[in-house]
Amino acid sequence: MTTVAERQTMTPERYAQGKTWEQYLDSIQANKAKFAQNYETFAPKPEHVDFLKSFAARKGLNVVCIGEDWCPDVVRGLPTVAKACAVAGLPFKVFERDQNMDLTNEFLWRHKFMCVPVFVFYDKDWNELGHWTEKPASAYKWTADLRTELRTQGLKDEEVLPVLRERRAGAEMDWMHDTIREICEQVLWRVL
């Protein structure tokens, strides 16, 4: 069995090759305006910022995002975590999924799906503390509930997706806060 240390590809040198939030925003082709809007409008809750600062003071914290600009979950999640890191004073780097397959393959969802975004957290010695993938539980539940409701109303699968896209705008800010809450509670809190 391969240990985390044997498979880990993140080092200080590799981390330095990642893009900052600003570099990533400058480089993307798709959804640039929405990325910028999500970053500007999101304000992390003070208790989450305090937790991130406190955690970093104890263990050090380096944050990696694996993502692609075409993915709606990345458009929402990446600016959310980038903003929380910026407010908390944490280092944050972005690696494009398709250009960093060695890194991507370390964090396959259910060991086979290349879901994004993936946020990976390392301590000051580059030990992996944990990772978080795609979207918060509240987004999964909302989507499943709405899909069920729409199918009950007789909509076909191809008719459901446009309705989901249209209606999710009202839920996205809650999902952004849930993303940071889950990262604090489910990933980082357990390793304190």
C-alpha positions as CSV (number, residue, x, y, z in Angstrom):
1,M,0.0,0.0,0.0
2,T,1.3,3.5,-0.9
3,T,1.5,5.9,1.9
4,V,0.6,9.6,1.6
5,A,4.3,10.5,1.9
6,E,5.2,8.2,-0.9
7,R,2.6,9.5,-3.3
8,Q,2.7,13.2,-2.4
9,T,3.9,15.5,-5.2
10,M,3.6,18.8,-3.3
11,T,6.9,20.3,-2.2
12,P,7.8,24.0,-1.6
13,E,9.3,24.0,-5.1
14,R,6.2,22.6,-6.7
15,Y,4.0,25.0,-4.7
16,A,6.0,28.0,-6.0
17,Q,5.0,26.9,-9.5
18,G,1.3,27.4,-8.7
19,K,-0.6,30.5,-9.6
20,T,-1.7,33.1,-7.1
21,W,-5.4,34.1,-7.2
22,E,-4.4,37.2,-9.3
23,Q,-2.3,35.2,-11.7
24,Y,-5.0,32.7,-12.2
25,L,-7.7,35.3,-12.8
26,D,-5.4,37.0,-15.4
27,S,-4.8,33.7,-17.2
28,I,-8.3,32.1,-17.4
29,Q,-10.4,32.1,-20.6
30,A,-13.8,31.1,-19.4
31,N,-16.0,32.8,-16.8
32,K,-13.5,35.5,-15.8
33,A,-16.2,38.1,-14.9
34,K,-18.1,35.6,-12.7
35,F,-14.8,34.5,-11.0
36,A,-14.1,38.2,-10.2
37,Q,-17.6,38.9,-9.1
38,N,-17.7,35.9,-6.7
39,Y,-14.4,37.0,-5.2
40,E,-15.5,40.6,-4.7
41,T,-18.9,39.8,-3.3
42,F,-17.9,37.0,-0.9
43,A,-17.1,38.0,2.7
44,P,-16.0,35.1,4.9
45,K,-17.6,35.0,8.3
46,P,-15.3,36.4,11.1
47,E,-15.4,33.1,13.0
48,H,-14.1,31.2,10.0
49,V,-11.3,33.7,9.4
50,D,-10.4,33.6,13.1
51,F,-10.3,29.8,12.9
52,L,-8.1,29.8,9.8
53,K,-5.7,32.3,11.4
54,S,-5.5,30.3,14.6
55,F,-5.0,27.1,12.8
56,A,-2.2,28.6,10.7
57,A,-0.5,30.0,13.8
58,R,-0.4,26.5,15.3
59,K,0.5,24.3,12.4
60,G,1.2,26.5,9.4
61,L,-1.1,26.3,6.5
62,N,-0.5,26.2,2.7
63,V,-3.5,25.9,0.5
64,V,-3.7,24.4,-3.0
65,C,-6.6,24.5,-5.4
66,I,-6.9,22.1,-8.3
67,G,-9.5,23.4,-10.8
68,E,-10.6,24.4,-14.3
69,D,-12.2,27.6,-15.3
70,W,-15.1,25.9,-17.2
71,C,-16.5,24.2,-14.1
72,P,-19.4,25.9,-12.3
73,D,-18.3,24.5,-8.9
74,V,-14.8,26.0,-9.5
75,V,-16.3,29.3,-10.5
76,R,-18.0,29.4,-7.2
77,G,-15.6,27.6,-4.9
78,L,-12.2,28.8,-6.0
79,P,-12.9,32.5,-5.4
80,T,-14.6,31.7,-2.1
81,V,-11.5,29.9,-0.7
82,A,-9.1,32.4,-2.3
83,K,-10.9,35.2,-0.6
84,A,-11.0,33.4,2.8
85,C,-7.3,32.8,2.5
86,A,-6.6,36.4,1.5
87,V,-8.5,37.7,4.5
88,A,-6.9,35.3,6.8
89,G,-3.4,36.0,5.4
90,L,-2.8,32.4,4.1
91,P,-0.8,31.3,1.1
92,F,-3.0,30.1,-1.7
93,K,-2.0,28.6,-5.1
94,V,-3.9,27.3,-8.0
95,F,-3.0,24.4,-10.3
96,E,-5.0,23.7,-13.4
97,R,-6.3,20.1,-13.3
98,D,-5.6,19.1,-16.8
99,Q,-2.0,20.5,-16.8
100,N,-1.1,18.8,-13.5
101,M,-2.3,15.2,-13.8
102,D,0.1,13.8,-11.2
103,L,-1.4,16.2,-8.6
104,T,-4.9,15.6,-9.9
105,N,-4.6,11.8,-9.7
106,E,-3.7,12.1,-6.0
107,F,-7.2,13.4,-5.2
108,L,-9.6,11.5,-7.4
109,W,-13.1,11.6,-5.9
110,R,-14.0,8.0,-5.0
111,H,-10.7,7.0,-6.4
112,K,-11.8,7.5,-10.0
113,F,-13.5,10.8,-10.8
114,M,-11.5,14.0,-11.6
115,C,-14.0,16.3,-9.8
116,V,-13.0,19.9,-9.2
117,P,-12.4,22.0,-7.3
118,V,-10.2,20.2,-4.9
119,F,-8.7,22.1,-2.0
120,V,-5.7,20.5,-0.4
121,F,-4.2,21.7,2.9
122,Y,-0.6,21.2,3.9
123,D,1.2,22.2,7.2
124,K,4.4,24.1,7.4
125,D,6.4,20.9,6.7
126,W,4.3,20.0,3.6
127,N,2.5,17.2,5.3
128,E,-1.0,16.8,3.9
129,L,-3.6,17.7,6.5
130,G,-6.6,16.8,4.3
131,H,-8.6,17.9,1.3
132,W,-12.1,18.9,0.3
133,T,-13.7,18.2,-3.1
134,E,-16.3,19.9,-5.3
135,K,-19.2,21.4,-3.4
136,P,-20.7,21.4,0.1
137,A,-23.3,18.9,1.2
138,S,-26.0,21.6,1.1
139,A,-25.4,22.0,-2.7
140,Y,-25.7,18.2,-3.2
141,K,-28.9,18.1,-1.3
142,W,-30.4,21.1,-3.0
143,T,-29.6,19.7,-6.4
144,A,-31.0,16.3,-5.6
145,D,-34.2,17.7,-4.1
146,L,-34.8,20.0,-7.1
147,R,-34.1,17.2,-9.6
148,T,-36.7,15.0,-7.8
149,E,-39.2,17.8,-7.8
150,L,-38.7,18.6,-11.5
151,R,-38.9,15.0,-12.5
152,T,-42.1,14.6,-10.4
153,Q,-43.5,17.5,-12.5
154,G,-42.8,15.5,-15.6
155,L,-39.6,17.3,-16.9
156,K,-37.2,15.1,-18.9
157,D,-33.5,14.9,-18.0
158,E,-32.5,17.4,-20.7
159,E,-35.1,19.9,-19.4
160,V,-33.9,19.7,-15.8
161,L,-30.4,21.1,-16.2
162,P,-31.4,24.5,-17.5
163,V,-33.8,24.9,-14.6
164,L,-31.1,23.9,-12.1
165,R,-28.7,26.5,-13.6
166,E,-31.4,29.2,-13.4
167,R,-32.4,28.5,-9.9
168,R,-29.1,27.9,-8.2
169,A,-28.1,31.5,-8.3
170,G,-30.2,32.2,-5.2
171,A,-28.5,29.5,-3.3
172,E,-24.9,30.1,-4.2
173,M,-23.9,32.6,-1.5
174,D,-25.1,30.1,1.1
175,W,-23.0,27.4,-0.6
176,M,-20.0,29.6,-0.5
177,H,-20.3,30.0,3.2
178,D,-21.0,26.3,3.6
179,T,-17.8,25.6,1.7
180,I,-15.6,27.5,4.2
181,R,-17.6,26.1,7.1
182,E,-17.0,22.5,5.9
183,I,-13.3,23.1,5.3
184,C,-13.0,24.4,8.8
185,E,-15.1,21.8,10.5
186,Q,-14.6,18.7,8.5
187,V,-11.0,19.0,7.2
188,L,-9.0,21.2,9.5
189,W,-10.7,20.9,12.9
190,R,-10.1,17.1,13.0
191,V,-6.3,17.5,12.8
192,L,-5.9,20.1,15.5
